[in-house]
Amino acid sequence: MINEVSAGNSVNVDEYFKKDDWVELYNTTDRDIDLEGVYISDTSKKPQKYQITAQGTKASTLIPAHGFKVVWCSGRETDTELHTSFKLSNEDGKLVRIEAEDGSWADSLVYCAMNGDESVGRYPDGGSDIYLMTSPTIRRSNRMNTYAALWEWTGAADDEETTDEPDDEPEIPDHVLTSRSGGMSIACQGDWLVLKDEDCDAVTLAVHSVSGVTYIHGDIPLEGGHARVSLTSLPTGVYIATLRDKEGNQCATKFVRGK
């Protein structure tokens, strides 16, 4: 399975000492699996975009039972580690897909835009829930922390065709990842807003209803670049949360508070 994706990596380096995009695969079985010949792609329209191979290189395609294997999406040649011919787009709704050479199995993961020190992955390893994670765990078991945010994509991946007509009032998922500005981001996670800013020690948060009523407004101190703000006091409704920092950067998210 595709276990973790980093499409804007600014932390981990490959054998070329480059901070390229990467995909981590996880072997959910009790036996070793050879990935030679497996297809990997960043589009459902061309599922066999690149075929993994280590022939003529020093790399290994073997992924041990309940183990991990990283494939760098770099556009570089495979040397001591596996590489693909394409890079990843760091945008909401993009996907990574793998498929067996004989077509007997396939897996895909739709991810959101992420900062360089974040990744999107399954928790637990190989699980069905996908999170935006603030601590990438390349080649290791995915780890949860307070600031991980559940990522739920309700539409088709943005390269997939759909014949559904848009609703006048589209349904808004309970967990919505937001636009970003620089190192700043905001996400709704259940009863909390999760705030992040890599460059400031405080941000200004405003939460108001779609009718314009302000419910939260003030400066929020950040500890280690993060903060969480409770939403339990908000009545049922649809809200806009806006985050600003002292540099003038701004990002916002729309979320629903249910009954």
C-alpha positions in Angstrom: 0.0 0.0 0.0 1.0 3.6 -0.4 1.7 4.6 3.2 3.1 8.1 3.1 3.7 10.8 0.5 5.9 13.9 0.6 5.2 16.2 -2.4 7.0 19.3 -1.1 9.8 17.7 0.8 12.3 20.1 2.4 13.7 17.7 5.0 14.9 14.3 3.6 17.6 13.8 1.0 18.2 11.0 -1.5 21.5 9.6 -2.6 22.0 12.6 -4.9 21.7 14.8 -1.7 18.6 16.4 -3.2 15.3 17.0 -1.3 13.1 15.4 -3.9 9.5 14.2 -3.6 9.0 10.7 -2.2 6.5 8.0 -1.8 6.7 5.3 1.0 5.3 1.9 0.3 4.3 -0.5 3.1 4.1 -4.3 2.8 1.0 -5.3 4.7 1.7 -9.1 4.3 3.7 -11.7 6.2 6.1 -12.3 3.2 8.7 -10.3 1.4 7.5 -8.8 -1.9 9.6 -7.9 -5.0 8.5 -4.5 -6.5 10.3 -5.1 -9.8 7.9 -4.4 -12.5 5.3 -2.6 -10.4 3.7 0.4 -12.0 3.6 3.8 -10.2 1.8 6.9 -11.5 0.6 10.4 -10.4 -2.5 10.2 -12.6 -5.4 7.7 -13.0 -5.5 8.5 -16.7 -2.1 6.9 -17.2 -1.8 4.2 -14.4 1.3 2.6 -16.0 3.2 5.9 -16.3 6.4 4.4 -14.8 7.5 0.9 -14.2 9.7 0.3 -11.1 13.0 -1.4 -11.9 16.4 -1.8 -10.3 18.0 -3.7 -13.1 21.6 -2.6 -13.8 21.7 -0.5 -10.6 22.7 -0.9 -7.0 19.1 -0.4 -5.7 16.9 -3.1 -4.3 13.2 -3.6 -5.2 12.6 -6.0 -2.2 10.2 -4.8 0.4 10.3 -7.0 3.6 7.2 -8.3 5.4 5.6 -5.5 7.3 8.4 -3.3 6.1 8.9 -0.1 4.0 10.4 1.0 0.7 10.8 4.5 -0.5 10.5 5.5 -4.1 11.8 9.0 -4.9 9.6 10.9 -7.4 12.5 13.0 -8.8 12.9 12.6 -12.5 16.4 11.2 -11.8 18.0 7.9 -12.7 17.8 5.0 -10.2 21.2 4.5 -8.6 21.3 3.1 -5.0 17.6 4.0 -4.4 14.5 3.8 -6.5 13.5 6.8 -8.6 10.6 7.6 -11.0 10.6 9.6 -14.2 8.2 12.1 -12.8 7.9 14.5 -9.9 4.8 15.1 -7.7 2.5 18.2 -7.8 2.0 19.7 -4.4 -1.7 20.5 -4.6 -4.9 19.4 -3.0 -6.6 16.4 -4.7 -3.5 15.0 -6.4 -2.9 11.3 -6.2 -0.2 8.6 -6.3 -1.2 5.1 -7.6 0.6 1.8 -7.8 -0.4 -1.3 -9.7 0.9 -4.9 -10.0 2.6 -5.7 -13.3 -0.1 -8.3 -14.0 -2.9 -6.0 -12.8 -3.9 -8.3 -9.9 -3.8 -5.5 -7.3 -3.6 -1.7 -7.1 -3.6 1.0 -4.5 -3.9 4.8 -4.6 -3.7 7.7 -2.1 -5.2 11.1 -2.8 -3.2 13.8 -0.9 -3.5 17.5 0.0 -1.0 20.3 -0.4 1.6 20.2 2.3 4.5 22.3 3.7 8.1 21.0 3.3 8.2 19.6 6.8 4.9 17.8 6.5 3.7 14.6 4.8 0.4 12.8 4.1 0.1 9.3 5.3 -2.0 6.4 6.7 -2.4 5.8 10.4 -1.8 3.2 11.5 0.5 1.9 8.8 -1.6 0.5 6.0 -4.8 1.8 7.6 -7.8 3.5 5.9 -7.5 6.9 7.7 -5.2 9.4 6.0 -3.7 12.4 7.9 -1.7 15.5 7.2 1.3 14.8 9.4 3.7 17.4 10.9 6.5 14.8 11.4 7.4 12.9 8.3 8.5 9.3 9.1 10.3 8.2 6.0 11.1 4.4 6.2 9.6 4.2 9.6 6.1 3.6 11.1 3.9 6.6 10.8 3.6 8.6 14.1 0.6 10.6 15.3 0.9 13.8 17.3 -1.4 16.5 18.6 -1.2 18.5 15.4 -1.9 15.8 12.8 -5.1 16.6 10.9 -7.4 14.1 9.3 -7.5 14.5 5.5 -10.8 13.5 3.9 -11.2 14.1 0.2 -14.8 13.8 -0.8 -14.5 14.4 -4.6 -12.7 12.7 -7.4 -8.9 13.3 -7.7 -8.5 16.4 -9.8 -7.3 14.4 -12.8 -10.3 12.1 -12.8 -13.4 12.9 -14.9 -16.8 13.3 -13.2 -20.2 13.7 -14.7 -21.9 14.9 -11.6 -23.3 18.4 -11.7 -22.1 20.7 -8.9 -24.6 21.3 -6.1 -25.8 24.9 -5.3 -24.7 24.3 -1.8 -21.9 21.6 -1.9 -21.5 19.5 1.2 -18.5 20.5 3.3 -16.5 17.7 4.9 -16.0 17.8 8.7 -12.2 18.1 8.2 -11.1 20.6 5.6 -7.4 21.4 4.8 -6.8 24.9 3.8 -4.9 27.2 1.5 -1.5 28.1 2.8 0.6 31.2 2.8 4.3 30.7 3.3 4.8 28.5 6.4 1.4 29.3 7.8 -1.6 26.9 7.7 -4.9 26.3 9.4 -7.1 23.1 9.6 -10.3 22.0 11.2 -9.9 18.8 13.1 -13.1 17.7 14.9 -13.7 20.2 17.7 -10.4 22.0 17.2 -8.8 24.5 14.8 -5.1 23.5 14.3 -2.9 26.6 13.6 0.7 26.6 12.4 3.2 29.2 11.5 6.9 28.4 11.0 8.0 32.0 11.2 6.0 33.7 14.0 5.4 33.2 17.7 1.8 34.5 17.5 -1.0 34.9 14.9 -4.4 36.6 14.7 -7.4 34.3 14.4 -10.9 35.4 13.4 -13.9 33.0 13.2 -17.2 34.2 11.9 -20.4 32.7 10.5 -21.3 32.9 6.8 -23.8 35.6 7.8 -21.0 37.7 9.1 -21.3 37.3 12.9 -17.9 37.2 14.7 -17.5 34.4 17.3 -13.7 34.4 17.8 -11.2 37.2 17.3 -7.8 37.7 18.9 -4.1 37.0 19.0 -3.2 33.4 19.5 0.3 32.6 20.9 2.1 29.7 19.2 4.2 27.1 21.1 6.8 25.5 18.8 5.0 27.0 15.9 1.7 25.4 16.7 -1.6 26.1 18.6 -5.0 24.5 19.0 -8.2 26.5 19.5 -11.4 24.8 20.8 -14.6 25.1 18.7 -17.0 23.6 21.3 -18.5 27.0 22.1 -19.8 27.5 18.5 -23.4 26.8 17.7 -24.4 24.6 14.8 -23.6 26.3 11.5 -21.1 27.0 8.7 -18.1 29.1 9.6 -15.0 30.8 8.0 -11.8 30.9 10.0 -9.1 33.3 8.9 -5.5 33.3 10.1 -3.1 36.3 9.7 0.5 36.8 10.8 2.5 39.9 11.4 4.0 39.6 7.9 0.6 40.0 6.3 0.3 36.4 5.2 -3.2 35.0 5.4 -5.0 31.7 4.9 -8.6 30.6 5.6 -10.8 27.5 5.9 -14.5 26.9 5.7 -16.0 24.3 8.2 -19.2 23.0 9.6 -20.3 22.6 13.2 -22.9 19.9 13.5 -25.5 19.2 16.1 
